[in-house]
Amino acid sequence: MDTAFHGGRTIPRALVAGLGLPQESSVEAVLADGRTVALETFGCYLDWFGGTCQTQVVASEGAYPLLGTHQLPGRRLAIDYAARTVELT
């Protein structure tokens, strides 16, 4: 979960390639260190809370996917630091 990321999702570039996702565009983003970068976006479909939604994902160089705030409207996010749990309903 990345509450500073207002997009939908980022997934590792290797996973994008493995899934064969089609590139749709690129977007400019300002990173936490203030740099502006161009990020490639890819089209995909997700299973999301019992339904299927069409969305774009951003390819990242990181090892882990990130969920941004674009996917959160109408959802409840609970983070319990002490228990080290995250719940999205």
Residue pairs with C-beta under 8 A, 6 or more apart in sequence:
1 66
1 67
1 77
1 79
1 86
1 88
2 10
2 66
2 67
2 68
3 69
4 32
5 66
5 68
5 69
6 68
6 69
6 70
7 27
7 29
7 56
7 58
7 68
7 70
8 55
8 56
8 57
8 58
8 67
8 68
8 70
8 71
9 46
9 55
9 57
9 58
9 65
9 66
9 67
9 68
9 71
10 57
10 58
10 59
10 60
10 62
10 65
10 66
10 68
11 57
11 58
11 59
11 60
11 65
12 59
12 60
12 61
12 62
12 63
12 64
12 65
13 59
13 60
13 61
15 65
16 42
16 57
16 59
19 44
21 42
21 43
21 44
21 57
22 42
22 43
23 40
23 41
23 42
24 41
24 42
24 43
24 56
25 40
25 41
25 56
26 38
26 39
26 40
26 41
27 38
27 39
27 41
27 58
28 36
28 37
28 38
28 39
29 36
29 37
29 38
29 39
29 58
30 36
31 37
39 58
39 59
39 60
40 58
40 59
41 56
41 57
41 58
41 59
42 56
42 57
42 58
42 59
43 54
43 55
43 56
44 54
44 55
44 56
44 57
45 52
45 53
45 54
45 55
46 52
46 53
46 55
48 71
49 75
55 71
60 66
67 88
72 88
75 88
75 89
76 87
76 88
76 89
77 86
77 87
77 88
78 85
78 86
78 87
78 88
78 89
79 85
79 86
79 87
80 86
80 87
